[in-house]
Amino acid sequence: VVHRDLKPANLMLGDFGEIYLLDWGIAKLADESLDPERVERGNPIGETPVPKTADGAIVGTLVYMAPEQIMGKPASVRSDVFALGAVLFEILAGAPLRPHDTTFASMAKGKHDARFSVRCPERDVAPELEAICVRATAADVGERFPSARLLAEAVERFLEGDRDVVRRRELAAAHVSAAREILAGPTSIAGGAGGAGVMRQLGSALALDPENVEARKMVVEALTTVPRELPAEIA
């Protein structure tokens, strides 16, 4: 189902953080070709019928509408993605994606800029969020997220620390490389200082990235490899 009028006024935040989407008065089936007769007559088992709007009709709120909607073309799931991107931009920028004095022609042509680094650099919005907004509100329908779910997942990855996770994995890989260099030397875990260095490096790697498979394997290797040379203390 395509809502066709996503905007802040139709989004309600519940007491437990849940989101309620209001005003489904102009919603339509995303693919009416599946059963066009059902669209017009409604569902016989009691579901609320979805009204059919003729192509060329402009319905929705201009400030949040996708360019194709403004041009009177059929709305799709990606049209709703555009509106969600516009809402996200407004949340982060503190101002609407399209200023209120934007002309109809500019909106129809998709002449808007969703880059925070240009529009409001003082807000210091993360580049990952800027990329999400730019993609969601692309004038070209094909360049947007294919669905609202994929847009949500992109935001969630950022909230979960996607950039931090990448950095931690890079640091863990560096510790694994250092451990590998030590293991390539004349001593292993039984070799005193060398072995202790291996375990320190691998311990640091696993602290940064507990799922690092190579680090886990190397811990076993460090504990089981026979040293090439015995330390002087026990030689």
C-alpha positions as a Markdown table, in Angstrom:
| # | Residue | x | y | z |
|---|---|---|---|---|
| 1 | Val | 0.0 | 0.0 | 0.0 |
| 2 | Val | 1.3 | 3.5 | -0.9 |
| 3 | His | 0.3 | 6.1 | 1.6 |
| 4 | Arg | 0.9 | 9.1 | -0.7 |
| 5 | Asp | 0.7 | 11.7 | 2.1 |
| 6 | Leu | 3.6 | 11.0 | 4.5 |
| 7 | Lys | 4.5 | 14.1 | 6.5 |
| 8 | Pro | 5.2 | 15.1 | 10.1 |
| 9 | Ala | 1.5 | 15.9 | 10.8 |
| 10 | Asn | 0.6 | 12.3 | 10.0 |
| 11 | Leu | 3.2 | 10.7 | 12.2 |
| 12 | Met | 2.4 | 10.2 | 15.9 |
| 13 | Leu | 4.9 | 9.0 | 18.5 |
| 14 | Gly | 3.4 | 6.7 | 21.1 |
| 15 | Asp | 4.2 | 6.4 | 24.8 |
| 16 | Phe | 6.6 | 3.5 | 24.3 |
| 17 | Gly | 8.4 | 4.8 | 21.2 |
| 18 | Glu | 6.1 | 3.3 | 18.7 |
| 19 | Ile | 5.0 | 5.2 | 15.6 |
| 20 | Tyr | 1.4 | 5.6 | 14.4 |
| 21 | Leu | 0.9 | 6.5 | 10.8 |
| 22 | Leu | -2.3 | 8.5 | 10.4 |
| 23 | Asp | -4.7 | 9.6 | 7.6 |
| 24 | Trp | -4.9 | 6.8 | 5.0 |
| 25 | Gly | -7.6 | 8.7 | 3.1 |
| 26 | Ile | -5.7 | 8.8 | -0.2 |
| 27 | Ala | -3.8 | 5.6 | 0.1 |
| 28 | Lys | -3.8 | 3.1 | -2.8 |
| 29 | Leu | -2.6 | -0.3 | -3.6 |
| 30 | Ala | 1.1 | -0.3 | -4.8 |
| 31 | Asp | 0.1 | -2.7 | -7.7 |
| 32 | Glu | -3.5 | -2.2 | -8.7 |
| 33 | Ser | -3.0 | -4.5 | -11.6 |
| 34 | Leu | -3.2 | -7.5 | -9.2 |
| 35 | Asp | -6.9 | -7.0 | -8.9 |
| 36 | Pro | -8.3 | -3.8 | -10.4 |
| 37 | Glu | -11.9 | -4.8 | -9.7 |
| 38 | Arg | -11.2 | -5.3 | -6.0 |
| 39 | Val | -9.8 | -1.8 | -5.8 |
| 40 | Glu | -13.0 | -0.2 | -7.0 |
| 41 | Arg | -15.5 | -2.4 | -5.2 |
| 42 | Gly | -13.6 | -3.0 | -2.0 |
| 43 | Asn | -12.8 | -6.2 | -0.2 |
| 44 | Pro | -15.9 | -8.4 | 0.2 |
| 45 | Ile | -14.7 | -9.9 | 3.5 |
| 46 | Gly | -14.9 | -6.6 | 5.3 |
| 47 | Glu | -11.6 | -4.8 | 4.8 |
| 48 | Thr | -11.7 | -1.1 | 4.3 |
| 49 | Pro | -11.9 | -0.5 | 0.5 |
| 50 | Val | -9.0 | 1.5 | -1.1 |
| 51 | Pro | -10.3 | 4.2 | -3.4 |
| 52 | Lys | -8.8 | 4.4 | -6.9 |
| 53 | Thr | -7.5 | 7.7 | -8.0 |
| 54 | Ala | -7.1 | 8.5 | -11.7 |
| 55 | Asp | -3.7 | 9.0 | -13.1 |
| 56 | Gly | -3.0 | 12.8 | -13.5 |
| 57 | Ala | -4.6 | 13.7 | -10.2 |
| 58 | Ile | -2.3 | 15.5 | -7.7 |
| 59 | Val | -3.0 | 14.3 | -4.2 |
| 60 | Gly | -0.9 | 14.8 | -1.1 |
| 61 | Thr | 1.1 | 17.7 | 0.5 |
| 62 | Leu | 3.3 | 19.4 | -2.0 |
| 63 | Val | 6.2 | 20.1 | 0.3 |
| 64 | Tyr | 6.7 | 16.4 | 0.9 |
| 65 | Met | 5.6 | 14.9 | -2.4 |
| 66 | Ala | 7.9 | 13.2 | -4.8 |
| 67 | Pro | 8.4 | 15.0 | -8.1 |
| 68 | Glu | 6.5 | 12.3 | -10.1 |
| 69 | Gln | 3.5 | 12.8 | -7.8 |
| 70 | Ile | 3.6 | 16.6 | -8.4 |
| 71 | Met | 3.7 | 15.9 | -12.1 |
| 72 | Gly | 0.5 | 13.8 | -11.8 |
| 73 | Lys | 2.2 | 10.5 | -12.5 |
| 74 | Pro | 1.2 | 7.3 | -10.6 |
| 75 | Ala | 2.7 | 7.1 | -7.1 |
| 76 | Ser | 4.8 | 4.1 | -6.1 |
| 77 | Val | 6.5 | 2.7 | -3.0 |
| 78 | Arg | 9.5 | 4.9 | -3.9 |
| 79 | Ser | 7.2 | 8.0 | -3.8 |
| 80 | Asp | 6.6 | 7.2 | -0.1 |
| 81 | Val | 10.4 | 6.7 | 0.3 |
| 82 | Phe | 10.9 | 10.3 | -1.0 |
| 83 | Ala | 8.4 | 11.6 | 1.6 |
| 84 | Leu | 10.2 | 9.7 | 4.4 |
| 85 | Gly | 13.5 | 11.1 | 3.3 |
| 86 | Ala | 12.0 | 14.6 | 3.4 |
| 87 | Val | 10.8 | 14.0 | 6.9 |
| 88 | Leu | 14.2 | 12.7 | 8.0 |
| 89 | Phe | 15.9 | 15.7 | 6.5 |
| 90 | Glu | 13.6 | 18.0 | 8.4 |
| 91 | Ile | 14.2 | 16.2 | 11.6 |
| 92 | Leu | 18.0 | 16.5 | 11.2 |
| 93 | Ala | 18.2 | 20.0 | 9.6 |
| 94 | Gly | 15.5 | 21.7 | 11.6 |
| 95 | Ala | 14.0 | 23.0 | 8.4 |
| 96 | Pro | 12.0 | 21.5 | 5.5 |
| 97 | Leu | 13.7 | 20.0 | 2.5 |
| 98 | Arg | 11.9 | 22.4 | 0.3 |
| 99 | Pro | 11.6 | 26.0 | 1.7 |
| 100 | His | 8.1 | 27.3 | 1.7 |
| 101 | Asp | 8.8 | 29.7 | -1.1 |
| 102 | Thr | 9.9 | 26.9 | -3.5 |
| 103 | Thr | 8.1 | 27.2 | -6.8 |
| 104 | Phe | 5.9 | 24.5 | -8.1 |
| 105 | Ala | 8.2 | 24.1 | -11.2 |
| 106 | Ser | 11.2 | 23.6 | -9.0 |
| 107 | Met | 9.5 | 20.9 | -6.9 |
| 108 | Ala | 8.2 | 19.1 | -10.0 |
| 109 | Lys | 11.8 | 19.0 | -11.4 |
| 110 | Gly | 13.3 | 17.8 | -8.2 |
| 111 | Lys | 15.4 | 20.9 | -7.7 |
| 112 | His | 16.2 | 20.4 | -4.0 |
| 113 | Asp | 19.4 | 19.8 | -2.1 |
| 114 | Ala | 19.4 | 17.2 | 0.7 |
| 115 | Arg | 23.0 | 17.8 | 1.6 |
| 116 | Phe | 23.4 | 19.0 | 5.2 |
| 117 | Ser | 27.0 | 19.9 | 4.5 |
| 118 | Val | 25.7 | 22.5 | 2.0 |
| 119 | Arg | 22.3 | 23.5 | 3.5 |
| 120 | Cys | 23.2 | 23.6 | 7.2 |
| 121 | Pro | 26.8 | 22.7 | 7.9 |
| 122 | Glu | 26.5 | 24.1 | 11.4 |
| 123 | Arg | 24.3 | 21.2 | 12.3 |
| 124 | Asp | 27.3 | 18.8 | 11.9 |
| 125 | Val | 25.1 | 15.9 | 10.6 |
| 126 | Ala | 27.0 | 12.7 | 10.0 |
| 127 | Pro | 27.9 | 12.1 | 6.3 |
| 128 | Glu | 26.2 | 8.7 | 6.5 |
| 129 | Leu | 22.9 | 10.3 | 7.3 |
| 130 | Glu | 23.5 | 12.9 | 4.5 |
| 131 | Ala | 24.0 | 10.0 | 2.1 |
| 132 | Ile | 20.8 | 8.3 | 3.2 |
| 133 | Cys | 18.7 | 11.5 | 2.8 |
| 134 | Val | 20.3 | 12.3 | -0.6 |
| 135 | Arg | 19.4 | 8.8 | -1.9 |
| 136 | Ala | 15.9 | 8.8 | -0.4 |
| 137 | Thr | 15.0 | 12.1 | -1.9 |
| 138 | Ala | 16.6 | 11.6 | -5.3 |
| 139 | Ala | 14.7 | 13.2 | -8.1 |
| 140 | Asp | 15.2 | 10.1 | -10.2 |
| 141 | Val | 12.8 | 7.4 | -8.9 |
| 142 | Gly | 15.3 | 4.6 | -9.7 |
| 143 | Glu | 18.0 | 6.1 | -7.5 |
| 144 | Arg | 16.0 | 5.9 | -4.3 |
| 145 | Phe | 15.8 | 3.1 | -1.8 |
| 146 | Pro | 13.5 | 0.4 | -3.3 |
| 147 | Ser | 11.4 | 0.3 | -0.1 |
| 148 | Ala | 10.8 | 2.0 | 3.2 |
| 149 | Arg | 12.2 | -1.1 | 4.9 |
| 150 | Leu | 15.6 | -0.7 | 3.2 |
| 151 | Leu | 15.6 | 3.0 | 4.1 |
| 152 | Ala | 14.9 | 2.1 | 7.8 |
| 153 | Glu | 17.6 | -0.5 | 7.8 |
| 154 | Ala | 20.1 | 2.1 | 6.5 |
| 155 | Val | 19.2 | 4.4 | 9.4 |
| 156 | Glu | 19.3 | 1.6 | 11.9 |
| 157 | Arg | 22.8 | 0.5 | 10.8 |
| 158 | Phe | 24.0 | 4.1 | 11.4 |
| 159 | Leu | 22.3 | 4.2 | 14.8 |
| 160 | Glu | 24.0 | 0.9 | 15.7 |
| 161 | Gly | 27.4 | 2.4 | 15.1 |
| 162 | Asp | 28.1 | 1.2 | 11.6 |
| 163 | Arg | 31.1 | 3.5 | 11.3 |
| 164 | Asp | 32.4 | 2.5 | 14.7 |
| 165 | Val | 32.1 | -1.2 | 13.9 |
| 166 | Val | 34.1 | -0.7 | 10.7 |
| 167 | Arg | 36.9 | 1.1 | 12.6 |
| 168 | Arg | 36.9 | -1.6 | 15.4 |
| 169 | Arg | 37.3 | -4.3 | 12.7 |
| 170 | Glu | 40.2 | -2.4 | 11.1 |
| 171 | Leu | 42.0 | -2.1 | 14.4 |
| 172 | Ala | 41.4 | -5.8 | 15.2 |
| 173 | Ala | 42.9 | -6.7 | 11.8 |
| 174 | Ala | 46.0 | -4.7 | 12.6 |
| 175 | His | 46.4 | -6.6 | 15.9 |
| 176 | Val | 46.0 | -9.9 | 14.1 |
| 177 | Ser | 48.7 | -8.9 | 11.6 |
| 178 | Ala | 51.0 | -8.0 | 14.5 |
| 179 | Ala | 50.4 | -11.4 | 16.1 |
| 180 | Arg | 51.1 | -13.1 | 12.8 |
| 181 | Glu | 54.4 | -11.4 | 12.5 |
| 182 | Ile | 55.4 | -12.5 | 16.0 |
| 183 | Leu | 54.3 | -16.1 | 15.2 |
| 184 | Ala | 56.5 | -16.1 | 12.2 |
| 185 | Gly | 59.5 | -15.5 | 14.5 |
| 186 | Pro | 61.5 | -18.1 | 16.4 |
| 187 | Thr | 59.1 | -18.3 | 19.4 |
| 188 | Ser | 55.5 | -19.1 | 20.2 |
| 189 | Ile | 53.5 | -19.0 | 23.4 |
| 190 | Ala | 56.0 | -21.3 | 25.0 |
| 191 | Gly | 58.7 | -18.9 | 24.2 |
| 192 | Gly | 58.3 | -16.3 | 26.9 |
| 193 | Ala | 58.2 | -12.7 | 25.7 |
| 194 | Gly | 57.3 | -13.6 | 22.1 |
| 195 | Gly | 54.4 | -15.8 | 23.0 |
| 196 | Ala | 53.1 | -13.3 | 25.5 |
| 197 | Gly | 53.2 | -10.7 | 22.8 |
| 198 | Val | 51.1 | -12.9 | 20.5 |
| 199 | Met | 48.5 | -13.3 | 23.1 |
| 200 | Arg | 48.4 | -9.6 | 23.9 |
| 201 | Gln | 47.8 | -8.8 | 20.3 |
| 202 | Leu | 45.2 | -11.5 | 19.8 |
| 203 | Gly | 43.5 | -10.5 | 23.1 |
| 204 | Ser | 43.2 | -6.9 | 21.8 |
| 205 | Ala | 41.9 | -8.1 | 18.5 |
| 206 | Leu | 39.1 | -10.2 | 20.1 |
| 207 | Ala | 38.3 | -7.4 | 22.5 |
| 208 | Leu | 37.7 | -5.1 | 19.5 |
| 209 | Asp | 36.0 | -7.7 | 17.3 |
| 210 | Pro | 34.8 | -10.8 | 19.2 |
| 211 | Glu | 33.7 | -12.5 | 16.0 |
| 212 | Asn | 37.1 | -12.3 | 14.3 |
| 213 | Val | 37.5 | -15.9 | 13.1 |
| 214 | Glu | 41.2 | -15.5 | 12.2 |
| 215 | Ala | 42.0 | -14.2 | 15.7 |
| 216 | Arg | 40.3 | -17.2 | 17.3 |
| 217 | Lys | 42.2 | -19.7 | 15.1 |
| 218 | Met | 45.4 | -18.0 | 15.9 |
| 219 | Val | 44.8 | -18.2 | 19.6 |
| 220 | Val | 44.7 | -22.0 | 19.2 |
| 221 | Glu | 47.7 | -21.9 | 16.9 |
| 222 | Ala | 49.7 | -19.9 | 19.4 |
| 223 | Leu | 48.9 | -22.3 | 22.2 |
| 224 | Thr | 49.7 | -25.5 | 20.3 |
| 225 | Thr | 52.6 | -24.6 | 18.1 |
| 226 | Val | 55.9 | -26.0 | 19.3 |
| 227 | Pro | 58.6 | -23.3 | 19.5 |
| 228 | Arg | 61.4 | -23.5 | 17.0 |
| 229 | Glu | 63.9 | -22.5 | 19.6 |
| 230 | Leu | 63.6 | -22.9 | 23.4 |
| 231 | Pro | 64.1 | -19.8 | 25.5 |
| 232 | Ala | 67.5 | -19.5 | 27.1 |
| 233 | Glu | 65.9 | -19.9 | 30.6 |
| 234 | Ile | 65.0 | -23.6 | 29.9 |
| 235 | Ala | 67.5 | -24.5 | 27.2 |
